[in-house]
Amino acid sequence: MLGERRQVTMLNSDIAGFSTLSQTMGAEELVRFLNVYFSR
């Protein structure tokens, strides 16, 4: 099995209070929240 090299870009983001937030939101609401966050 041969590997390949690619140039990629990664984004690491820390949302303050995300663990608590994700426990209080439903899955669909959380996805909408993240979509808005990452579209900015």
Backbone torsions as a table, in degrees:
resi	resn	phi	psi	omega
1	MET	NA	121.8	179.6
2	LEU	-98.5	140.4	175.8
3	GLY	-91.1	174.4	175.4
4	GLU	-139.6	152.2	178.0
5	ARG	-100.5	137.2	176.8
6	ARG	-136.6	147.1	173.1
7	GLN	-91.2	123.4	-176.6
8	VAL	-130.0	163.2	174.0
9	THR	-120.3	134.9	178.8
10	MET	-120.2	145.9	175.8
11	LEU	-121.7	121.5	172.8
12	ASN	-107.6	131.2	-176.6
13	SER	-138.2	136.6	178.4
14	ASP	-115.9	116.3	178.8
15	ILE	-97.7	116.7	-179.1
16	ALA	-57.9	128.5	177.8
17	GLY	77.6	14.3	-174.5
18	PHE	-64.4	-39.0	-179.1
19	SER	-59.5	-46.8	177.9
20	THR	-64.6	-44.5	179.7
21	LEU	-58.8	-44.9	-177.0
22	SER	-68.3	-23.3	178.3
23	GLN	-80.9	-19.1	-177.5
24	THR	-101.1	-12.4	-179.4
25	MET	-101.6	151.9	170.5
26	GLY	-75.0	164.5	-175.8
27	ALA	-59.5	-46.3	-177.9
28	GLU	-65.8	-40.1	178.7
29	GLU	-64.9	-39.5	179.1
30	LEU	-65.8	-40.3	177.5
31	VAL	-63.5	-42.9	176.8
32	ARG	-60.4	-44.0	178.3
33	PHE	-58.6	-47.5	-179.2
34	LEU	-66.3	-37.5	177.5
35	ASN	-61.3	-42.5	177.1
36	VAL	-65.0	-45.3	-179.1
37	TYR	-58.1	-48.2	-176.2
38	PHE	-78.4	-12.8	178.5
39	SER	-84.7	-7.7	-179.7
40	ARG	-82.7	NA	NA
